Amino acid sequence: MILGVSFDSVESNAAFAKKFDFPFKLLCDTGRKVGLAYGACTDAKAGYANRISYLIDEQGRIAAAYPKVSPAEHPGQVLADAARV
């Protein structure tokens, strides 16, 4: 399962998903709690999240962390890592 997390509102995330035909669920983290816990921001007042990813295994453990994500290369990298988990 792939989930995205955004600091945006439900309405903004829905508009984004519709506009770009985004096939994954987008979770709203308007309070920045997930962003702070996973290192996507360092302050609860952050205007935006850093673009990072985590591969989480079936037991809920972090199998890989990607502190800097290149949108063009990232999907292939995650798929290759997931095949090894």
N, C-alpha and C positions, 0 to 999 in steps of 0.2 A: 504494500500500500504506500502511496506517495501522498504526503501532506505538505502544504505550504503554510507558513505562518507569516502574517503581516501585521503591522501596527495600524493598518487602516480599518475603517468601520465595516460592518456587514454590508452596507449599501455600496461602499466603494469597492470592496472585494467582489461583490456580485456584478457590478458594472465592468470591472476588469475581466472577470471570467467570461462574461458574455461578449465583450468587445474582441477578445483575443481567442475565443473558443478554447479556453483553458480547461483541460480535461481532469484536473486534480482538485481535491477539496482544499479550500483556503480557510485557515483558522484565523480568527481575529484576536490579536494580543494588544488591545488598546491600552492596557495597563502596564505593558512592557515586562510582565513577569516571566514569560517564556524567553523573551529576548535576553533578559538579564541572566536567567539560569543557564542558558546555552551560549552565552558570550556574543550574542548578536548586537549588543549595545552595552555601554558601561554606565548608563545613567537612565533613570526612569523617565526623564524628560527628553530623551533622544528623539529627534525628528524622523529618523528613518533607521532601519536595521541594516547592519552589514550583511552582505550577501554571503552566507555560509550554509553548509549542509552537514548533516549527520546521517550515517547509515546505521540503522538500529536493527539488531538481529531479532529473531523470533522470541527470545527470552527477555527482550526489552533492554538489552545492553548495547552500548555504543560500540559498533564494530569498526567504524572508521569516522574520522573527523576531517572536514574540508574547510579550513579557516579562510581560504580565498577561493572563490569559485569563478571560473571562466565559463560563461553560458554556452559557448560553442563546443568546449571540450568536456564539460562536466558530465553530461549523460553517459557517454561512453566509459568514462572513468568509474562512475558509480556502478554501472552494469558489470564491468569487469571485476570490481571489488565484491559485489554481491554474489557473483558466481563462486567466489572463494570462501564465502561465509557459510 
